[in-house]
Amino acid sequence: MDSVLSPDRFVAPTVTETAKIVIAGAFGAGKTTFVGSVSEVPPVHMEEAITRASAMVDDLARTPNKATTTVGVDFGRIHLGDALVLYLFGTPGQVRFRFLWEELITGALGALVLVDPRDLDSCHEILGLLEENGVPYTVVINQFDGAPHHPLEEIHEALALEGHTPLTVCDARERASCMRALIQLTEYLARLEP
């Protein structure tokens, strides 16, 4: 008899593969929105209100209307086809949560790094951590309204990405756009690990 909490109870019987995918990026890059856009189950968000104290620490210049911030992890799930389920773990963006980043990447098949085109430098810390730990990743530019549009070749160079590292754009508010980014990541991972 299946337990009420059995993981098998929550996935289709055709599923033969599962993968842990980390959705990473800097503060305000759109990770929570991304996970919420693609998750086929109500996503778990660990957000808290931005207080006056955190506003003194976290740079709100690009996101003056941001009222909450992730202080734990976002979690969602998505089927890609009948046989593959991705478990999505969204990280908090602040560098002070690096200890949590390190825990979340453990056992991850790969990572999708969401980047704010208004502040390309803000993602270097997470990119460095992924490279140090050998976690393959793709980079996705989240196209915020009014954000600059740079040629992808220039962004690839500015971020000092390896030539094989995929780079694309998405709108974290649009499910189809996020799905394309996830499919690109899984195709990249499949090429690395046939």
C-alpha positions in Angstrom: 0.0 0.0 0.0 1.4 3.4 -1.0 2.1 5.8 1.8 0.3 9.2 1.6 3.7 10.8 1.4 5.3 8.5 -1.1 7.0 10.4 -3.9 5.6 7.9 -6.4 2.1 9.2 -5.6 2.8 12.6 -7.1 4.3 11.6 -10.5 2.9 9.8 -13.5 3.5 6.0 -13.6 5.4 6.4 -16.9 8.2 8.5 -15.2 11.5 6.7 -15.4 13.9 9.6 -14.7 14.0 12.4 -12.2 16.5 15.3 -12.0 17.2 18.0 -9.5 17.7 21.3 -11.2 18.8 24.5 -9.4 17.4 27.9 -10.5 20.1 30.3 -9.4 20.9 34.0 -9.9 21.3 37.3 -8.1 18.9 39.1 -5.9 15.9 40.2 -7.9 16.8 38.3 -11.1 13.4 36.6 -11.3 14.0 33.1 -9.9 10.8 32.9 -7.8 8.8 34.1 -10.8 10.5 31.6 -13.1 9.7 28.6 -10.7 6.1 29.8 -10.3 5.7 30.1 -14.1 6.7 26.6 -14.9 5.7 24.5 -11.9 2.8 22.2 -12.6 2.1 22.0 -8.8 1.6 25.0 -6.6 5.2 26.1 -6.0 6.6 26.3 -2.5 8.0 29.8 -1.8 10.0 30.8 1.3 9.6 34.5 1.0 9.5 37.2 3.7 8.7 40.9 3.5 11.7 43.2 2.9 12.2 45.1 6.1 13.9 48.4 6.6 17.0 46.5 7.9 17.2 44.3 4.8 16.6 47.3 2.5 19.8 48.7 4.0 21.7 45.5 3.0 20.0 44.5 -0.3 20.4 46.8 -3.3 16.8 47.7 -4.2 17.8 50.3 -6.8 16.7 48.1 -9.8 13.7 46.8 -8.0 12.2 49.6 -5.9 8.7 48.0 -5.8 10.1 44.6 -4.6 8.2 43.9 -1.3 9.4 40.3 -0.6 12.6 38.3 -0.9 13.4 34.6 -0.8 15.0 33.6 2.4 15.0 29.8 2.0 14.2 28.0 -1.2 11.6 28.0 -3.9 10.4 24.5 -5.0 8.5 23.4 -8.1 8.0 20.4 -10.3 7.6 19.9 -14.0 7.2 16.9 -16.3 9.2 17.1 -19.5 7.5 14.5 -21.6 6.1 11.3 -20.1 9.3 9.9 -18.6 11.3 12.8 -17.1 10.4 14.9 -14.1 12.4 18.0 -13.1 12.5 19.0 -9.5 13.2 22.8 -9.4 15.0 24.4 -6.5 15.2 28.2 -6.6 18.0 29.8 -4.6 17.9 33.0 -2.6 19.9 35.6 -4.5 21.9 37.3 -1.8 25.5 36.3 -1.4 25.0 36.0 2.4 23.0 32.8 1.5 26.0 31.2 -0.2 25.9 28.4 2.4 22.5 27.5 1.1 23.6 27.7 -2.5 26.3 25.1 -1.6 23.7 22.8 -0.1 21.3 23.2 -3.0 23.8 22.3 -5.7 24.7 19.1 -4.0 23.2 16.3 -6.1 22.0 18.7 -8.8 22.1 17.5 -12.4 22.6 21.0 -13.5 21.6 24.7 -13.0 19.9 27.4 -14.9 21.4 30.8 -14.0 18.9 33.6 -14.4 20.6 36.9 -15.1 19.3 40.5 -14.9 20.6 42.4 -18.0 20.7 45.6 -16.0 23.4 44.1 -13.7 25.4 41.4 -15.5 28.1 41.5 -12.8 25.8 40.3 -10.1 25.8 36.7 -11.3 29.6 36.1 -11.1 29.5 34.7 -7.5 27.0 31.9 -8.4 28.8 31.2 -11.7 32.0 30.8 -9.8 30.5 28.5 -7.3 28.9 26.3 -10.0 32.3 26.1 -11.9 34.2 25.3 -8.7 31.9 22.4 -7.9 31.6 21.1 -11.5 27.9 21.7 -11.8 27.0 22.2 -15.5 24.8 25.2 -16.2 23.1 27.3 -18.8 22.7 31.1 -18.6 19.3 32.8 -19.3 18.9 36.5 -19.6 15.6 37.5 -18.0 14.2 40.3 -20.2 12.7 42.8 -17.8 10.5 45.6 -19.2 12.8 48.5 -20.1 16.0 46.5 -19.6 18.8 46.9 -22.2 19.0 44.4 -25.0 22.6 43.4 -25.6 23.7 41.0 -28.3 24.1 37.5 -26.8 27.7 37.3 -28.1 28.6 40.4 -26.1 26.9 39.0 -23.0 28.7 35.7 -23.4 32.0 37.6 -23.5 31.1 39.9 -20.7 30.3 37.0 -18.4 33.5 35.1 -19.5 31.5 32.0 -20.3 33.1 29.0 -21.8 32.4 28.6 -25.5 30.1 25.6 -25.0 28.0 27.2 -22.3 24.5 27.9 -23.7 23.1 31.4 -23.4 19.6 32.4 -24.2 16.8 34.9 -23.2 13.5 34.4 -21.5 10.7 36.3 -19.8 10.3 34.7 -16.4 6.6 35.7 -16.3 5.8 33.6 -19.4 5.6 29.8 -19.1 6.4 29.0 -22.7 9.5 31.2 -22.6 10.7 29.5 -19.3 9.9 26.0 -20.8 12.2 26.8 -23.7 15.0 27.7 -21.3 14.5 24.4 -19.3 14.5 22.3 -22.5 17.7 24.0 -23.6 19.2 23.1 -20.3 18.1 19.5 -20.4 19.4 19.1 -24.0 22.7 20.6 -23.0 22.9 18.2 -20.0 22.1 15.2 -22.3 24.9 16.2 -24.6 27.3 16.3 -21.7 26.1 13.0 -20.1 24.6 10.7 -22.8 
